[in-house]
Amino acid sequence: MKEIACFITPHGFGHATRITAVLEALHRRIPDLHCHLFTTVPKSLFAETLNNFSYHPLHCDIGLIQKNGLEADLPATISRLQDFLPFQDTLVQELADKTGGCRLLLCDIAPLGIAVAREAGITSVLVENFTWDWIYRAYLPRYPDLLPAIDFLSAQYQQVDIHIRTEPLCDKTGKGHLICSPIFRRIRKQRCEIRKELRCRNNQRVVLISMGGIEQKLPFINELSAFPDTLFLLAGQQQSSSLADNALLLSRDSSYYHPDLINAADLVVCKNGYSTVSECYQAGVPLVTVGRATFPESAVLERFTSSKMGGTSLEQKEFLSGRWLASLDQLCSRQRLAPAPINGADTVAEYLLPFLS
């Protein structure tokens, strides 16, 4: 049995689903590969896709502390970073002992894993479309207390052995050993199969609303019943239930696989985040993204969805007010694009195979 360790930031679920897609691709090539996952992202998210893994609850990264799905809390983030950095030597040694039997240590994008790999003598792999020092630097003019974290994390990232960058890239000046196309979890079921399971009528449109698994109040939710010809799916809720005849709340651990829901939809309205955008790119489904004006990645994803996917964007106020519902016919009328020809997860898996032989 070959073993691999993964340190995964708990900032949203996008990093977890991205590394899961890479592990899924590796499993297809190395059936006896066993993964050790170090993170606080719920175990159930990985269990949707992976079978052969061990879960080690660990606060391995800070990222950005979120007020909700669309807003970050910078003062709280700075406070947590000051407590977390620099890494404690005893913690690094303890984790090095736990990962010593692994062939590789993958990080998305938790730099603690790089320090642990170095201590354990394991090859470290960074998978990213941005790093935290790049994100924090955008906030530096307003929050100068971020500078020590930026300097420390930048030095950590530079010590990685294998640097894999995935489009859409945020830092165009950055360098890496490999640049790949977007990474996404594979669609499992046919579009018609999922729509049947959802009890969608033949002439009914399906609109998926997803905020990336982070709780976000949706003030327009009671207006959805005014669109009986549309079935609304609200993903990432605390529990599953029927809100109305045409609206379903789906919990984070519902039986529906998120890439399949995207494939079943006629329109996806989502937070402008890497995971959902990549899975929409896979399916070719029309999408509308909700930007996060202060989050540096948001503008990069907006340009990508506009140029590569024909997507449109909403400001937060426009989305939360529900004004976009008046344009629902127009938004749903766009044709689906051809599915993505390449999954970056396969490119990464092929690149890493020699290091696991």
C-alpha positions as CSV (number, residue, x, y, z in Angstrom):
1,M,0.0,0.0,0.0
2,K,1.3,3.4,-0.9
3,E,0.5,6.4,1.3
4,I,0.1,10.1,0.7
5,A,-0.7,12.9,3.1
6,C,-2.7,16.1,2.4
7,F,-2.9,19.3,4.4
8,I,-6.1,21.2,3.3
9,T,-7.1,24.7,4.3
10,P,-10.6,24.9,5.9
11,H,-11.3,28.2,4.0
12,G,-14.5,27.2,2.4
13,F,-14.9,23.9,0.7
14,G,-13.2,24.7,-2.7
15,H,-9.7,23.7,-1.7
16,A,-11.0,20.4,-0.3
17,T,-13.0,19.5,-3.4
18,R,-10.0,20.4,-5.6
19,I,-7.6,18.2,-3.7
20,T,-10.3,15.5,-3.6
21,A,-10.4,15.6,-7.4
22,V,-6.6,15.1,-7.6
23,L,-6.8,12.2,-5.2
24,E,-9.7,10.7,-7.1
25,A,-7.5,10.8,-10.3
26,L,-4.6,9.3,-8.4
27,H,-6.8,6.5,-7.1
28,R,-7.8,5.5,-10.6
29,R,-4.1,5.0,-11.4
30,I,-3.0,3.6,-8.1
31,P,-5.9,1.6,-6.6
32,D,-4.1,0.8,-3.3
33,L,-3.2,4.4,-2.6
34,H,-4.2,5.4,1.0
35,C,-4.7,9.1,1.8
36,H,-4.2,10.8,5.1
37,L,-6.2,14.0,5.3
38,F,-5.2,16.7,7.8
39,T,-7.9,19.4,8.0
40,T,-11.1,20.5,9.8
41,V,-13.2,20.4,6.6
42,P,-16.0,17.8,7.4
43,K,-15.0,14.2,6.8
44,S,-18.3,13.7,5.0
45,L,-17.2,16.0,2.1
46,F,-14.3,13.7,1.3
47,A,-16.4,10.5,1.8
48,E,-18.6,11.6,-1.1
49,T,-15.8,10.8,-3.4
50,L,-13.0,8.9,-1.7
51,N,-13.0,5.5,0.0
52,N,-9.5,4.7,1.0
53,F,-8.5,7.5,3.4
54,S,-7.8,8.3,7.0
55,Y,-9.1,11.6,8.5
56,H,-7.0,13.5,11.0
57,P,-8.8,16.6,12.5
58,L,-6.3,19.4,12.5
59,H,-6.5,23.2,12.4
60,C,-3.8,23.4,9.8
61,D,-4.4,26.8,8.4
62,I,-6.2,30.1,9.1
63,G,-7.0,31.5,5.6
64,L,-9.7,34.2,6.1
65,I,-12.2,34.1,8.9
66,Q,-15.6,34.5,7.3
67,K,-18.6,36.5,8.6
68,N,-20.7,34.7,6.0
69,G,-20.4,33.3,2.6
70,L,-19.6,36.6,1.0
71,E,-17.7,38.7,3.7
72,A,-14.4,38.2,5.5
73,D,-13.5,39.4,9.0
74,L,-10.0,40.8,8.7
75,P,-9.4,41.8,12.3
76,A,-10.4,38.3,13.5
77,T,-8.1,36.8,10.8
78,I,-5.2,38.9,12.0
79,S,-5.8,37.8,15.6
80,R,-5.9,34.2,14.6
81,L,-2.7,34.5,12.5
82,Q,-0.8,36.0,15.3
83,D,-1.7,33.0,17.5
84,F,-0.9,30.5,14.8
85,L,2.3,31.8,13.3
86,P,5.1,30.9,13.4
87,F,4.4,27.2,13.5
88,Q,5.2,25.5,16.8
89,D,8.2,23.2,16.6
90,T,6.5,20.6,18.7
91,L,3.5,20.6,16.4
92,V,5.6,20.3,13.3
93,Q,7.6,17.4,14.8
94,E,4.4,15.6,16.0
95,L,2.9,15.8,12.5
96,A,6.2,14.8,10.9
97,D,6.1,11.6,13.0
98,K,2.5,10.9,11.8
99,T,3.3,11.4,8.1
100,G,6.7,9.7,8.0
101,G,5.5,6.7,6.0
102,C,4.0,8.8,3.2
103,R,5.5,9.1,-0.3
104,L,4.2,12.7,-0.9
105,L,2.7,15.5,1.1
106,L,0.1,17.6,-0.8
107,C,-0.8,21.1,0.4
108,D,-3.9,23.0,-0.8
109,I,-2.9,25.7,0.3
110,A,-2.0,25.1,3.9
111,P,1.8,26.0,4.3
112,L,2.0,24.0,7.5
113,G,2.2,20.9,5.4
114,I,5.4,22.2,3.7
115,A,7.1,22.6,7.0
116,V,6.0,19.2,8.1
117,A,7.2,17.5,4.9
118,R,10.6,19.2,5.3
119,E,10.9,17.9,8.8
120,A,9.8,14.4,7.8
121,G,12.0,14.2,4.7
122,I,9.0,13.9,2.4
123,T,8.5,15.5,-1.0
124,S,6.1,18.4,-0.6
125,V,3.6,19.4,-3.3
126,L,1.7,22.7,-3.4
127,V,-1.5,22.9,-5.5
128,E,-2.8,26.4,-5.9
129,N,-4.3,29.1,-8.0
130,F,-3.4,31.6,-5.2
131,T,-1.4,31.6,-2.0
132,W,-2.3,33.3,1.2
133,D,0.6,35.8,1.1
134,W,-0.8,37.0,-2.3
135,I,-4.3,37.3,-0.8
136,Y,-3.2,39.1,2.3
137,R,-1.0,41.6,0.4
138,A,-4.2,43.0,-1.2
139,Y,-5.4,44.0,2.3
140,L,-2.1,45.4,3.5
141,P,-2.9,49.1,2.9
142,R,-5.8,48.9,5.3
143,Y,-4.4,46.2,7.6
144,P,-0.6,46.7,8.0
145,D,-0.5,44.1,10.8
146,L,-0.7,41.5,8.1
147,L,2.9,42.1,7.0
148,P,4.5,39.6,9.4
149,A,2.2,36.8,8.2
150,I,2.8,37.7,4.6
151,D,6.6,37.5,5.1
152,F,6.5,34.3,7.0
153,L,4.1,32.5,4.6
154,S,5.9,33.7,1.5
155,A,9.1,32.1,2.9
156,Q,7.2,28.9,3.6
157,Y,5.7,28.6,0.1
158,Q,9.2,29.1,-1.5
159,Q,10.5,26.0,0.2
160,V,8.0,23.6,-1.5
161,D,9.6,20.9,-3.6
162,I,6.9,20.7,-6.4
163,H,4.8,23.7,-7.2
164,I,1.6,23.0,-9.2
165,R,-0.5,26.0,-10.4
166,T,-4.0,25.6,-11.7
167,E,-5.9,28.0,-13.9
168,P,-7.4,30.5,-13.6
169,L,-4.1,31.8,-12.1
170,C,-4.3,34.8,-9.7
171,D,-0.6,35.8,-9.5
172,K,0.5,36.0,-13.1
173,T,4.1,36.6,-12.0
174,G,4.4,33.4,-10.0
175,K,6.4,30.4,-11.2
176,G,5.7,26.7,-10.9
177,H,6.8,23.3,-12.1
178,L,3.4,22.6,-13.8
179,I,0.4,24.8,-14.9
180,C,-2.8,22.9,-15.5
181,S,-6.4,23.6,-16.6
182,P,-9.1,23.9,-13.9
183,I,-9.5,21.0,-11.6
184,F,-12.9,19.5,-10.8
185,R,-14.6,16.5,-9.4
186,R,-16.1,14.3,-12.1
187,I,-19.8,14.2,-13.0
188,R,-21.2,10.8,-12.0
189,K,-24.8,10.7,-13.3
190,Q,-26.6,11.7,-16.4
191,R,-28.4,15.0,-16.4
192,C,-31.8,13.4,-17.0
193,E,-31.2,10.9,-14.1
194,I,-30.7,13.7,-11.5
195,R,-33.7,15.7,-12.8
196,K,-35.8,12.6,-12.4
197,E,-34.6,12.1,-8.9
198,L,-35.4,15.7,-8.1
199,R,-39.0,15.1,-9.5
200,C,-38.5,17.9,-12.0
201,R,-41.2,18.2,-14.6
202,N,-40.3,18.0,-18.2
203,N,-40.9,21.6,-18.9
204,Q,-39.5,22.9,-15.6
205,R,-36.2,24.8,-15.5
206,V,-33.7,24.0,-12.8
207,V,-31.8,26.8,-11.1
208,L,-29.1,25.9,-8.6
209,I,-28.1,28.5,-6.0
210,S,-24.8,27.7,-4.2
211,M,-22.7,29.8,-1.8
212,G,-19.9,27.3,-1.5
213,G,-21.1,25.6,1.7
214,I,-20.7,28.6,3.9
215,E,-23.9,29.8,5.5
216,Q,-25.4,32.9,3.8
217,K,-28.9,34.4,4.4
218,L,-30.9,34.7,1.3
219,P,-33.5,37.5,1.8
220,F,-35.2,36.8,-1.6
221,I,-36.0,33.2,-0.6
222,N,-39.8,33.8,-0.2
223,E,-40.0,35.3,-3.7
224,L,-39.1,32.0,-5.4
225,S,-42.7,30.7,-5.3
226,A,-43.6,33.3,-7.9
227,F,-41.8,31.2,-10.5
228,P,-43.6,27.9,-10.6
229,D,-42.0,27.0,-14.0
230,T,-38.6,26.9,-12.2
231,L,-37.3,24.4,-9.7
232,F,-34.8,26.2,-7.3
233,L,-32.2,24.2,-5.6
234,L,-30.5,25.9,-2.6
235,A,-27.4,24.0,-1.8
236,G,-25.2,24.1,1.3
237,Q,-28.1,24.6,3.8
238,Q,-28.1,23.3,7.4
239,Q,-30.8,20.8,6.6
240,S,-32.7,19.5,3.6
241,S,-36.4,20.4,3.3
242,S,-39.0,21.7,0.8
243,L,-39.4,25.4,1.0
244,A,-42.2,25.5,-1.5
245,D,-43.5,23.3,-4.3
246,N,-40.7,24.7,-6.5
247,A,-37.8,25.2,-4.0
248,L,-35.7,22.6,-2.3
249,L,-33.2,23.3,0.5
250,L,-30.3,20.8,0.3
251,S,-28.0,20.3,3.2
252,R,-24.3,20.1,2.8
253,D,-24.4,16.3,3.3
254,S,-27.4,15.6,1.2
255,S,-27.4,12.5,-1.0
256,Y,-27.0,14.7,-4.2
257,Y,-23.4,15.0,-5.5
258,H,-22.7,18.7,-6.2
259,P,-21.2,18.2,-9.6
260,D,-24.3,16.2,-10.6
261,L,-26.6,19.0,-9.4
262,I,-24.6,21.5,-11.5
263,N,-24.9,19.2,-14.5
264,A,-28.7,18.9,-14.0
265,A,-29.2,22.7,-13.8
266,D,-30.2,25.1,-16.6
267,L,-28.5,27.9,-14.6
268,V,-26.2,28.1,-11.7
269,V,-26.1,31.2,-9.5
270,C,-23.1,30.9,-7.2
271,K,-20.5,32.7,-5.1
272,N,-17.5,33.5,-7.3
273,G,-15.4,30.6,-5.9
274,Y,-12.9,28.2,-7.6
275,S,-14.7,24.9,-6.9
276,T,-18.2,25.8,-8.2
277,V,-16.8,27.7,-11.2
278,S,-14.6,24.8,-12.1
279,E,-17.5,22.3,-11.9
280,C,-19.6,24.6,-14.0
281,Y,-16.7,24.8,-16.5
282,Q,-16.8,21.0,-16.6
283,A,-20.5,20.8,-17.4
284,G,-20.7,23.9,-19.7
285,V,-23.7,25.1,-17.8
286,P,-24.7,28.8,-17.9
287,L,-23.8,30.6,-14.7
288,V,-24.1,33.8,-12.9
289,T,-21.5,34.6,-10.3
290,V,-21.8,36.8,-7.2
291,G,-18.6,38.8,-6.7
292,R,-16.8,39.6,-3.5
293,A,-15.5,43.1,-4.1
294,T,-12.8,42.9,-1.4
295,F,-11.6,39.4,-2.1
296,P,-8.7,39.5,-4.6
297,E,-9.5,36.1,-6.3
298,S,-13.0,37.3,-7.2
299,A,-11.9,39.6,-10.1
300,V,-9.7,36.8,-11.5
301,L,-12.6,34.3,-11.5
302,E,-15.0,36.9,-13.0
303,R,-12.7,37.5,-15.9
304,F,-12.4,33.8,-16.5
305,T,-16.1,33.1,-16.3
306,S,-16.8,36.0,-18.7
307,S,-14.1,35.1,-21.3
308,K,-14.2,31.3,-21.2
309,M,-17.7,30.5,-20.1
310,G,-19.9,33.4,-21.3
311,G,-20.8,34.0,-17.6
312,T,-22.3,37.1,-16.1
313,S,-21.8,38.6,-12.6
314,L,-23.9,40.2,-10.0
315,E,-23.0,42.6,-7.2
316,Q,-23.8,41.3,-3.7
317,K,-26.6,43.9,-3.2
318,E,-28.2,42.9,-6.5
319,F,-28.1,39.2,-5.7
320,L,-29.3,39.5,-2.1
321,S,-32.1,41.8,-3.1
322,G,-33.4,39.3,-5.6
323,R,-33.7,41.9,-8.4
324,W,-31.9,39.4,-10.7
325,L,-35.0,37.2,-10.6
326,A,-36.7,39.6,-13.0
327,S,-34.2,38.6,-15.6
328,L,-34.5,34.9,-15.0
329,D,-35.9,34.1,-18.5
330,Q,-33.0,35.8,-20.1
331,L,-30.4,34.2,-17.8
332,C,-31.8,30.7,-18.4
333,S,-32.1,31.1,-22.2
334,R,-28.3,30.9,-22.9
335,Q,-27.1,27.7,-24.5
336,R,-24.9,25.2,-22.7
337,L,-21.2,25.2,-23.8
338,A,-19.2,22.1,-24.7
339,P,-18.0,20.3,-21.6
340,A,-14.4,20.9,-20.6
341,P,-12.0,18.8,-22.7
342,I,-9.4,18.3,-20.0
343,N,-9.7,17.9,-16.2
344,G,-6.6,19.4,-14.6
345,A,-6.8,16.7,-11.9
346,D,-5.7,14.1,-14.5
347,T,-2.8,16.3,-15.6
348,V,-1.7,16.6,-12.0
349,A,-2.1,12.9,-11.3
350,E,0.1,12.0,-14.3
351,Y,2.7,14.4,-13.2
352,L,2.9,13.0,-9.7
353,L,2.9,9.3,-10.7
354,P,6.7,9.0,-11.0
355,F,7.0,10.3,-7.4
356,L,4.7,7.6,-6.1
357,S,6.4,4.6,-7.9
